């Protein structure tokens, strides 16, 4: 008994050293931080770094650096730089190389010059640390590209220029990093320069000529062994890192070069890219971010005015220098002010490369705790400023575009229309299928698909058979009134995952679901099924509740937010609501902004007798209360996904306000289709 107690006490003594306990703690932190920070709408990169501060030697000393943490952290650092190279669009870079080179020069040279001046003359650092800080301020990461993608302006002329500048800046800075590290160690001489040139030439030959050909051959021969493809990619990353180190360069340069070399061979939407993203996001990169936090000494932040002074100086320099670079490129190529702000917003955030440089510089002893701690502040400030500018500039660019491209008649897409109706209880499916039949384009030959997702447990097969029998009656009733209905019963780990997966497999563009029940506190904290579906489903989503049969209604009241007409799914939902109103002989009223009302009338060719109530500047739900809403009204509220054109923070409260204000009224919530980015959004949201 005493031996057990002693062993137990030793096992739980801090800092933890038992590998299994260390690994388990890291996984718990990743899980907890991801759930909590996603729920409170804060970047998970900040949460993971804070978690590292708390458990690290300068926090509660729960975990210390050891072989397990160091291994995973090192791979995570290489992984970040690999994906930076892998994601860059080389085709766009080549097409705009002249403008990209000029912008790359400005966005590198101006921060370098200003960063060195501030570090050397104002902060009184030595030459090598000042140059490394200047490199740190010169890098940027395309964190806010997700905003541009959601706004649908990825084809704007300044986007490839900014992306190209990112390639140039990060490549040059990483080479300078190798030179500065060698100079710091006293080995910078003519021999080193010659060796560096020769090693770079050999390294370039192997990485950009030999490895792509070997990789192409390997992927062709081992096409069916998907796990081996991932192992091969990871091996290439480590091999390039080793080759870079042998050539006197930093391993992160090798990882970055590996990403550029494999860029064309790994499509952004491929299963291999998904596997790379999944494993990196799940383990390697989060552990690296936690390890960065473990290096931070919180006491330094509160040790005096020095840290605040350094932090303010570097933040102002970082933001001002990138703004000047965007300003000069705007004047030379005569871009608009909004395009200049878009360039500034895209090129301001620091994350991946910045973390890599500060990590390497601190480990090499070039600078101490102050810069390490201030870098965390720098990342946070630049990301906030960049997000604001990108969102504002992108919205202005969209507003100035011709909106004609959004006005596509639903009839023109009849062949592509597919409606999916997931169900929780087959006994409640009738109303939703009838609604789908009403909004279904009469020229479409595609059947309405009814989906039942069964949890993956030991009763899964039994439940599949049971639900198929219940759905047979539904098919008979539908066929009797000439409605084509197909049924799918599928097994999945969760309802949300099953619906999202099936909607993509069936290529459905409309999903109709029932109104959710009351969520538990745990669901509200960590994301209930409905929030998960709204976040991950890239389709036109209709959430419905009907108090009585559809033929009992007399009026449809529609409300939509400002700029709703600029959303991708606007034409579809307007046409569908108009079709339902026509089929049920409903009078219609619109509560909202005058511009949106004009867009609706234009879309319907002015044939609608739509009543209009202007509620500009008011909450739509509150405005509905003055409409004398009756029990035979259908209330329709169009919303938007977070980060999109018409989104406002008030929308987070609309579903609950809607339910509380009109608990027994029939209602439809609409979330228009999201724009899916070609970049890896999950990785961007977490890391960049």
C-alpha positions in Angstrom: 0.0 0.0 0.0 2.8 2.4 0.9 4.6 1.6 -2.4 1.4 2.3 -4.3 1.0 5.7 -2.5 4.6 6.6 -3.2 4.4 5.6 -6.8 1.1 7.6 -7.2 2.7 10.6 -5.5 5.8 10.4 -7.7 3.6 10.1 -10.8 1.6 13.2 -10.0 4.5 15.3 -8.7 5.1 18.4 -10.8 6.4 19.0 -13.3 5.0 15.9 -15.0 7.7 13.7 -16.5 5.8 10.4 -17.2 5.4 10.4 -21.1 1.8 9.0 -21.0 0.7 11.6 -18.5 2.5 14.4 -20.4 0.8 13.4 -23.7 -2.6 13.0 -22.0 -2.3 16.5 -20.5 -1.4 18.0 -23.9 -4.4 16.4 -25.6 -6.7 17.6 -22.8 -5.4 21.2 -23.2 -5.9 21.1 -27.0 -9.4 19.7 -26.6 -10.5 22.1 -23.9 -9.0 25.3 -25.5 -10.4 24.5 -28.9 -13.9 24.0 -27.6 -13.9 27.0 -25.3 -12.2 29.6 -27.5 -14.2 28.6 -30.6 -17.3 29.1 -28.5 -16.3 32.6 -27.3 -15.1 33.6 -30.8 -11.5 34.1 -30.0 -8.5 32.8 -32.0 -7.4 29.4 -30.7 -3.7 30.4 -31.3 -4.1 32.8 -28.3 -5.7 30.2 -26.1 -3.1 27.6 -26.7 -0.3 30.0 -26.0 -2.0 31.2 -22.8 -2.4 27.5 -21.8 1.3 27.0 -22.3 2.0 30.0 -20.1 -0.2 28.6 -17.3 1.2 25.1 -17.3 4.8 26.1 -18.0 7.8 26.5 -15.7 7.0 30.3 -15.3 3.4 29.5 -14.5 2.2 26.7 -12.3 5.1 24.5 -13.4 2.8 21.6 -14.3 4.8 20.7 -17.4 8.5 21.2 -18.3 10.3 20.8 -21.6 11.3 17.2 -22.2 12.0 14.8 -25.0 8.2 14.2 -25.8 7.3 17.9 -25.8 10.4 18.9 -27.7 9.9 16.3 -30.4 6.2 17.2 -31.0 7.0 20.9 -30.8 9.9 20.8 -33.3 7.7 18.9 -35.8 4.9 21.4 -35.2 7.3 24.3 -36.1 8.4 22.5 -39.3 4.7 21.7 -40.0 3.7 25.3 -39.8 6.4 26.4 -42.3 5.6 23.5 -44.6 1.9 24.5 -44.8 2.8 28.1 -45.4 4.7 27.0 -48.5 2.1 24.4 -49.5 -0.8 26.9 -49.5 0.8 29.7 -51.5 -0.7 30.0 -55.0 2.3 29.7 -57.3 0.2 30.2 -60.5 -1.1 33.6 -59.3 2.4 34.5 -58.2 3.8 33.9 -61.7 1.0 35.7 -63.4 1.6 38.9 -61.3 5.3 38.5 -60.6 6.3 42.0 -61.5 3.8 43.7 -59.2 4.4 41.0 -56.6 8.2 41.6 -56.7 7.6 45.4 -56.2 5.2 44.9 -53.4 7.4 42.2 -51.9 10.3 44.8 -51.9 8.2 47.4 -50.2 6.7 45.1 -47.6 10.1 43.7 -46.8 12.4 46.8 -47.1 10.2 49.3 -45.2 9.6 47.2 -42.1 13.2 46.1 -42.2 14.5 49.7 -42.2 12.0 51.0 -39.7 12.4 47.9 -37.5 16.2 48.2 -37.4 16.0 52.0 -36.7 13.6 51.5 -33.8 15.5 48.5 -32.3 19.0 49.9 -32.7 18.5 53.6 -32.0 15.5 53.7 -29.7 15.6 50.4 -27.9 19.4 50.2 -28.0 19.8 46.6 -29.0 23.0 45.4 -30.7 23.2 45.1 -34.5 22.4 41.3 -34.8 19.4 41.4 -32.4 18.2 44.6 -34.2 18.4 43.0 -37.6 16.6 39.9 -36.3 13.8 42.0 -34.8 13.6 43.8 -38.2 13.1 40.4 -39.9 10.5 39.5 -37.4 8.6 42.7 -38.2 8.9 42.2 -42.0 7.1 38.8 -42.1 3.3 38.5 -42.4 0.8 35.7 -42.7 -2.4 35.7 -44.8 -4.6 35.2 -41.7 -7.4 37.4 -43.0 -7.6 35.7 -46.4 -10.6 33.8 -45.0 -12.5 37.2 -44.8 -11.7 37.9 -48.4 -12.9 34.5 -49.5 -16.2 34.8 -47.5 -16.8 38.1 -49.2 -16.4 36.6 -52.6 -13.6 38.9 -53.8 -10.7 36.5 -54.2 -10.5 37.5 -57.9 -9.8 41.1 -57.0 -6.6 42.4 -58.7 -4.7 43.1 -55.5 -5.1 39.6 -54.0 -2.4 37.8 -56.2 -0.1 40.8 -55.7 -0.4 40.5 -51.9 0.0 36.7 -52.0 3.1 37.0 -54.2 4.6 39.6 -51.8 4.1 37.1 -49.0 6.2 34.5 -50.9 9.0 36.9 -51.5 9.0 38.4 -48.0 9.0 35.1 -46.1 11.6 33.5 -48.4 14.1 36.3 -48.1 13.6 36.7 -44.3 14.2 33.0 -43.8 17.5 33.1 -45.7 18.5 36.2 -43.7 17.7 34.3 -40.5 20.3 31.7 -41.4 22.9 34.5 -42.1 22.2 36.3 -38.9 22.4 33.1 -36.8 25.8 32.3 -38.3 27.0 35.8 -37.7 25.9 35.7 -34.1 27.9 32.5 -33.7 31.0 34.2 -35.1 31.2 32.2 -38.3 30.2 34.8 -40.9 33.1 35.2 -43.3 33.9 34.8 -47.0 34.1 31.0 -46.7 30.6 30.9 -45.1 29.2 33.1 -47.9 30.7 30.8 -50.6 29.5 27.7 -48.7 26.0 29.2 -48.3 25.8 30.0 -52.0 27.0 26.5 -53.0 24.7 24.8 -50.4 21.7 26.9 -51.6 22.4 25.8 -55.2 22.6 22.1 -54.2 19.6 22.4 -51.9 17.6 24.1 -54.6 18.5 21.4 -57.1 17.5 18.6 -54.8 14.3 20.2 -53.4 12.9 21.9 -56.5 14.1 19.5 -59.2 14.7 16.0 -57.8 12.0 15.8 -55.0 9.0 16.8 -57.1 9.9 14.2 -59.7 10.3 11.5 -57.1 7.1 12.6 -55.4 5.2 12.5 -58.7 6.5 9.0 -59.3 5.6 7.8 -55.8 2.1 9.2 -55.8 1.5 7.5 -59.1 2.8 4.1 -58.0 1.3 4.1 -54.5 -2.0 5.8 -55.3 -4.1 3.4 -53.3 -2.0 3.3 -50.2 -3.2 6.6 -48.8 -1.6 6.4 -45.4 1.8 5.8 -47.2 1.3 9.0 -49.2 1.0 11.0 -45.9 4.1 9.2 -44.5 6.0 10.1 -47.6 5.0 13.8 -47.4 6.1 13.9 -43.7 9.4 12.2 -44.6 10.0 14.8 -47.4 9.5 17.6 -44.9 11.9 16.2 -42.4 14.4 15.3 -45.2 14.3 18.9 -46.6 14.8 20.2 -43.0 17.8 18.0 -42.6 19.3 19.1 -45.9 18.8 22.7 -45.0 20.6 22.2 -41.7 23.5 20.4 -43.4 23.8 23.4 -45.8 24.1 25.8 -42.9 20.5 27.0 -43.0 17.7 26.7 -40.5 15.5 23.6 -40.7 12.4 25.8 -41.0 13.8 27.0 -44.4 13.8 23.4 -45.5 10.3 22.8 -44.4 9.1 26.0 -46.2 10.9 24.9 -49.3 9.3 21.5 -49.1 5.9 23.1 -49.1 6.8 25.1 -52.2 8.2 22.0 -53.9 5.1 19.9 -53.2 2.7 22.8 -54.0 1.5 21.6 -57.4 1.4 17.9 -56.4 -1.0 18.2 -53.5 -4.3 19.9 -54.6 -6.0 22.0 -52.0 -9.2 20.0 -52.0 -7.5 16.5 -52.1 -7.8 13.8 -49.5 -4.0 14.1 -48.9 -4.3 17.8 -48.1 -7.2 17.1 -45.8 -5.0 14.5 -44.0 -2.1 16.9 -43.7 -4.4 19.6 -42.3 -6.1 17.2 -39.9 -3.0 15.7 -38.3 -1.3 19.1 -38.1 -4.3 20.9 -36.6 -5.0 18.0 -34.2 -1.5 17.5 -32.7 1.7 18.9 -34.0 0.9 22.6 -34.4 -1.1 22.9 -31.2 1.7 21.3 -29.2 4.1 23.8 -30.7 1.9 26.7 -29.7 1.7 25.4 -26.2 5.5 25.0 -26.1 5.8 28.7 -27.2 3.6 29.7 -24.2 5.8 27.6 -21.9 8.7 29.9 -22.8 6.9 33.0 -21.7 7.7 34.5 -18.3 4.6 36.4 -17.3 6.5 38.2 -14.5 8.5 40.0 -17.2 5.3 41.6 -18.5 4.7 43.2 -15.2 8.3 43.9 -14.2 8.1 47.5 -15.2 7.6 50.0 -17.9 10.3 48.4 -20.2 8.1 45.7 -21.6 5.2 48.1 -22.3 7.6 50.5 -24.0 9.1 47.8 -26.2 5.7 46.4 -27.0 4.3 49.8 -28.0 7.4 50.6 -30.1 7.3 47.3 -32.0 3.5 47.3 -32.5 3.5 50.8 -33.9 6.5 50.1 -36.1 4.9 46.8 -37.4 1.6 48.4 -38.3 3.0 51.7 -39.7 5.6 50.0 -41.9 3.0 47.7 -43.5 0.6 50.6 -44.1 3.4 52.6 -45.8 4.1 49.6 -48.1 0.5 49.3 -49.0 0.3 53.1 -49.6 3.3 53.1 -52.0 2.0 50.2 -54.0 -1.4 51.9 -54.2 0.1 55.1 -55.6 2.2 53.3 -58.1 -0.5 51.1 -59.6 -3.4 53.5 -58.9 -5.4 51.2 -56.7 -8.4 52.5 -54.8 -8.3 53.4 -51.1 -10.3 50.3 -50.3 -7.8 48.1 -52.3 -5.0 49.7 -50.4 -6.7 48.9 -47.1 -7.3 45.4 -48.3 -3.6 45.0 -49.0 -2.7 46.4 -45.6 -5.2 44.1 -43.9 -3.8 41.0 -45.6 -0.2 41.9 -45.0 -0.4 43.1 -41.4 -1.1 40.0 -39.3 1.9 38.2 -37.7 1.6 34.5 -36.7 3.4 31.5 -38.3 6.7 32.9 -39.6 6.9 35.4 -36.7 6.5 32.6 -34.1 9.2 30.6 -35.9 11.7 33.5 -36.0 11.2 34.5 -32.4 11.4 30.8 -31.3 14.7 30.3 -33.1 16.1 33.6 -32.0 15.3 33.0 -28.4 16.7 29.5 -28.4 19.9 30.8 -30.0 20.2 33.5 -27.3 20.1 36.4 -29.7 17.5 38.2 -27.6 15.9 37.5 -24.3 12.6 37.3 -22.5 11.4 40.8 -23.3 11.2 40.2 -27.1 9.7 36.8 -26.6 6.9 38.1 -24.4 6.3 41.2 -26.5 6.0 39.0 -29.7 2.8 37.5 -28.2 1.4 41.0 -27.7 2.5 41.9 -31.3 0.7 38.9 -32.7 -2.5 39.7 -30.9 -2.5 43.4 -31.8 -1.7 43.0 -35.5 -4.3 40.2 -35.9 -7.0 42.5 -34.4 -6.1 45.5 -36.5 -5.8 43.4 -39.7 -9.2 41.7 -39.2 -10.8 45.1 -38.8 -9.2 46.7 -41.9 -9.8 43.6 -44.1 -13.5 43.3 -43.1 -14.1 47.0 -43.7 -12.2 47.2 -47.0 -13.7 43.9 -48.4 -17.3 45.1 -47.5 -16.7 48.4 -49.3 -15.3 46.7 -52.4 -18.4 44.4 -52.5 -20.7 47.4 -52.2 -19.1 49.1 -55.1 -19.3 46.1 -57.4 -22.1 45.6 -59.9 -24.7 43.4 -58.2 -26.1 42.0 -61.5 -24.1 38.8 -61.1 -26.1 37.9 -58.0 -29.4 38.1 -59.9 -29.6 34.6 -61.3 -33.1 33.2 -61.7 -33.7 29.9 -59.8 -35.1 28.5 -63.0 -31.7 28.7 -64.6 -30.4 26.3 -62.0 -33.3 23.9 -62.1 -31.1 20.9 -63.1 -28.7 21.6 -60.3 -31.3 22.0 -57.6 -31.3 19.2 -54.9 -33.2 19.4 -51.7 -32.2 17.4 -48.6 -34.6 17.0 -45.6 -32.9 15.5 -42.5 -35.3 14.1 -39.9 -35.0 13.3 -36.2 -38.4 11.6 -35.9 -40.2 10.1 -39.0 -43.6 10.9 -37.5 -42.8 14.7 -37.8 -41.5 14.7 -41.4 -44.7 15.4 -43.3 -44.7 19.2 -43.0 -41.1 19.5 -44.0 -41.4 17.3 -47.1 -44.5 19.2 -48.1 -42.6 22.5 -47.7 -39.8 21.0 -49.9 -42.3 20.1 -52.5 -43.7 23.6 -52.5 -40.3 25.3 -53.0 -39.0 22.6 -55.4 -38.4 23.9 -58.9 -41.0 22.3 -61.2 -38.4 21.9 -63.9 -36.1 19.9 -61.7 -36.1 16.1 -62.2 -34.2 15.5 -58.9 -36.1 13.9 -56.1 -36.4 15.3 -52.6 -34.0 13.3 -50.4 -35.1 12.4 -46.9 -32.2 11.6 -44.6 -32.0 9.8 -41.3 -28.7 9.8 -39.4 -28.3 6.9 -37.0 -25.6 7.1 -34.2 -22.7 4.7 -34.7 -23.4 2.2 -31.8 -24.1 -1.5 -31.4 -27.8 -0.9 -32.3 -26.9 1.0 -35.5 -27.9 -1.7 -38.0 -31.1 -2.5 -36.2 -32.1 1.2 -36.1 -31.3 1.6 -39.8 -33.8 -1.2 -40.7 -36.4 0.2 -38.3 -36.3 3.7 -39.9 -36.3 2.4 -43.4 -39.6 0.6 -42.7 -41.1 3.8 -41.2 -40.1 5.8 -44.2 -41.8 3.4 -46.7 -45.1 4.9 -45.8 -43.8 8.4 -46.5 -42.7 7.4 -49.9 -46.1 5.9 -50.7 -47.9 9.1 -49.6 -45.5 11.2 -51.7 -45.8 9.1 -54.8 -49.6 9.3 -54.5 -49.4 13.1 -55.0 -46.7 12.9 -57.6 -43.8 14.0 -55.4 -40.5 12.2 -56.0 -38.9 11.2 -52.7 -35.8 9.2 -52.0 -34.7 8.1 -48.6 -31.2 7.6 -47.2 -30.4 6.1 -43.8 -26.8 6.4 -42.8 -24.5 5.7 -39.8 -22.2 8.5 -38.5 -20.5 9.5 -35.3 -22.8 12.6 -35.0 -25.9 14.0 -36.5 -24.1 17.1 -37.7 -21.3 15.2 -39.4 -23.9 12.9 -41.1 -25.9 15.7 -42.5 -22.9 17.7 -43.7 -21.4 14.6 -45.3 -24.6 13.5 -47.0 -25.4 17.0 -48.3 -22.0 17.0 -50.1 -22.3 13.4 -51.3 -25.8 14.1 -52.8 -24.6 17.6 -54.0 -27.7 19.1 -52.4 -27.9 22.9 -52.4 -30.9 23.2 -50.1 -31.3 21.6 -46.6 -34.6 21.8 -44.6 -34.5 20.9 -41.0 -36.9 21.2 -38.0 -36.8 23.7 -35.2 -34.4 22.6 -32.5 -35.4 21.6 -29.0 -34.1 23.4 -25.9 -30.4 23.0 -25.6 -28.7 22.0 -22.3 -26.1 24.2 -20.6 -23.4 21.9 -21.8 -24.6 22.2 -25.4 -24.7 26.0 -25.1 -21.2 26.1 -23.8 -19.5 23.6 -26.2 -21.7 24.0 -29.2 -25.1 22.3 -29.7 -26.1 20.4 -32.9 -27.8 23.4 -34.4 -24.8 25.7 -34.0 -22.6 23.0 -35.5 -24.9 22.6 -38.5 -25.0 26.3 -39.1 -21.2 26.6 -38.9 -20.2 23.7 -41.0 -23.0 23.3 -43.6 -22.1 25.2 -46.8 -25.6 25.0 -48.2 -28.8 27.1 -48.1 -30.2 26.1 -44.7 -33.9 26.5 -43.8 -34.9 25.9 -40.2 -38.6 25.5 -39.9 -41.4 25.2 -37.3 -45.1 24.9 -38.3 -47.9 25.1 -35.8 -50.6 24.0 -38.2 -51.0 22.6 -41.7 -49.5 24.7 -44.5 -52.8 25.3 -46.2 -54.0 27.1 -43.0 -51.8 30.2 -43.5 -52.8 33.6 -45.0 -49.8 35.8 -44.9 -46.0 35.6 -45.1 -43.9 38.2 -43.3 -40.2 38.4 -44.4 -37.4 40.2 -42.7 -33.8 40.4 -43.7 -30.6 42.3 -42.6 -28.9 45.2 -44.2 -26.9 44.1 -47.3 -28.8 40.8 -47.5 -29.0 41.2 -51.3 -25.2 40.9 -51.5 -25.1 37.4 -50.1 -24.6 34.4 -52.4 -27.9 32.7 -51.5 -30.1 35.8 -51.7 -31.7 35.0 -55.1 -32.4 31.5 -54.1 -34.2 32.1 -50.9 -36.2 35.1 -52.3 -37.4 32.9 -55.2 -38.2 30.1 -52.9 -40.2 32.2 -50.5 -42.0 33.8 -53.5 -42.8 30.4 -54.8 -44.2 29.2 -51.5 -46.4 32.4 -51.2 -47.7 31.8 -54.7 -48.5 28.1 -54.1 -50.3 28.8 -50.8 -51.9 32.0 -52.1 -50.3 34.1 -49.3 -50.1 37.8 -49.1 -46.6 39.0 -48.4 -44.9 41.7 -46.4 -41.2 42.7 -46.1 -39.8 44.3 -43.0 -36.3 45.6 -43.5 -34.1 48.1 -45.5 -35.3 49.9 -48.6 -32.3 48.8 -50.7 -33.1 45.1 -49.9 -36.7 45.7 -50.8 -35.8 47.2 -54.1 -33.5 44.2 -54.8 -36.3 41.8 -54.1 -38.7 43.6 -56.3 -36.1 43.8 -59.1 -35.4 40.0 -58.7 -39.2 39.3 -59.0 -39.5 41.6 -62.0 -41.9 43.8 -60.0 -44.6 41.2 -60.3 -45.0 40.8 -56.5 -47.5 42.8 -54.5 -45.1 42.8 -51.6 -46.0 45.1 -48.8 -43.1 47.1 -47.4 -42.3 48.3 -43.9 -39.0 50.2 -43.5 -37.3 49.4 -40.2 -33.8 50.8 -41.0 -31.8 51.1 -37.8 -34.2 48.9 -35.8 -34.0 45.3 -34.8 -36.1 43.3 -37.2 -37.5 41.1 -34.5 -38.7 44.1 -32.6 -40.1 45.6 -35.7 -42.2 42.5 -36.3 -44.0 43.0 -33.0 -45.6 46.2 -34.5 -47.0 44.2 -37.5 -49.9 42.8 -35.6 -48.6 39.3 -36.2 -51.4 36.8 -36.4 -51.6 33.0 -35.8 -52.1 32.4 -39.5 -48.8 34.2 -40.4 -45.6 32.5 -41.5 -42.6 34.5 -40.2 -39.4 34.3 -42.3 -36.1 35.7 -41.0 -33.0 35.7 -43.2 -29.8 35.7 -41.3 -26.1 35.4 -42.2 -23.0 33.4 -41.3 -20.3 35.1 -39.1 -17.9 37.1 -41.2 -20.2 37.6 -44.1 -21.5 40.8 -45.7 -24.8 41.1 -43.8 -23.7 39.6 -40.5 -24.0 41.6 -37.3 -23.4 40.5 -33.7 -27.1 40.9 -32.9 -27.8 37.9 -35.1 -26.4 35.6 -32.4 -29.5 36.5 -30.3 -32.1 36.5 -33.1 -33.1 32.7 -32.9 -33.7 32.9 -29.1 -35.4 36.3 -29.4 -37.6 35.0 -32.2 -38.6 31.9 -30.2 -39.3 33.9 -27.0 -41.3 36.6 -28.9 -43.2 34.3 -31.1 -43.2 30.9 -29.4 -46.4 29.5 -31.0 -46.1 31.1 -34.4 -44.9 29.2 -37.5 -41.5 30.4 -38.6 -38.6 29.8 -40.9 -35.0 30.9 -40.3 -32.8 31.1 -43.4 -29.0 30.9 -43.5 -27.8 31.6 -47.1 -25.1 29.4 -48.6 -21.6 30.0 -47.5 -18.7 30.6 -49.9 -16.2 27.7 -49.5 -12.6 28.9 -49.7 -10.0 27.0 -51.6 -7.5 27.5 -48.7 -7.6 25.3 -45.7 -9.9 27.3 -43.5 -9.6 25.2 -40.4 -5.9 25.8 -40.4 -6.3 29.5 -41.0 -8.8 29.8 -38.2 -6.5 28.0 -35.7 -3.0 29.2 -36.7 -2.8 31.9 -39.2 
